[in-house]
């Protein structure tokens, strides 16, 4: 059985006038150590999926299993499960009243994890993203790209096994985004985390993922599933000039394009 | 060295405009009184007020002590009670909706109308003064703090939820810090309310405190003496407000 699995998961949001299916009959599997991206037009429920996995939202129906643990729809998942997960937001979402270092270490405080080894790990991570000199600065004193890097390492300070990212680099300029992609790949190779990556940017998804789920909106459903295979070539920016890379991108692009057309009709 | 000098310059820049304006107004006041030859019991000249201020200090000193301690204790109680009620209001919605109309109406009631009743129940001693101050000052803390808690940044709260922080942790790491600017606004306003409540209670009954002195002097048409007492009240009010503002500058980083 897969490491993470969603079986016939539905999520309904009720508004005063109507009921909206954010997710309809979602079946997904994620293997341990895999890098999987979710792409699709806005409103397809990509963000909702990881919010279900992170137990921020509860599904209307369906089964979710993570590492052998079956989610219960009426109870929140236990602490030892949530500690396996790291969650990265669309925006850095740093607390302005904490220093950069305090922000990075905030999850440890909530999880009551203390000790010199974590202090050391925080410094290592800060150093890794090139911000070791800014530990005592405040978020308002650093740039947006730097803030998002901090957001990313905050999500992994407690050494999670599952790393869920909700369009983490959407607000960054193209250069910074590429750098962050490469940094993320390095981190992934080093830590062997299972990564679930949500993005609007198809190149980004193809460059990094082993598998991509393409989703449609209204209601959010899985349209297709692609395995991205560069026959063992290392993932780096050289791939972008590869013919196969372009093929994957056009494939997905046309898939999403038809989805958009359907919607207009 | 350079930095301390800059601080000094900043201080002077902040202080001279109000000082100059107050001086100008006093001179205007003095001139109008002199030229129009206004009776001293009607409107005292600033010079009369200051001479009485110096002359009276010794007699007034114990009253200043009483008023100042009452207001400080009352304000401290009001802030604690106000914050507690705000936390309860936001943690238990049902209790919150039950309490809100009461706190709001307490905010609107002029204390002059309530103090005589309170004095019938509690006498004219210190306790009634403290009760008046607390009733006058705590609702504004509650209203502002509650606004702060409810307006906390949803993204900040979502981070706590993604970490599965319990209610207390959410409060400690996120809500209270997000609400801090509003809490300080509430405390600054409540320092003003505490001044008004304290003086109102003293003017209404009893023979202790600056308020009672003011009523006494006004009763004998001793306008300069009455007005000289007001200087002490204005002074404490300004000091309290500045102290809270100063703490706010140190504590709030947004």
Interface residues (C-beta under 8 A of the other chain):
Chain A: X54 X55 X56 X76 X77 X79 X82 X87 X89 X91 X93 X95 X96 X97 X106 X107 X109 X110 X111 X138
Chain B: X155 X156 X158 X159 X160 X161 X162 X163 X164 X165 X169 X173 X174 X177 X180 X252 X253 X254
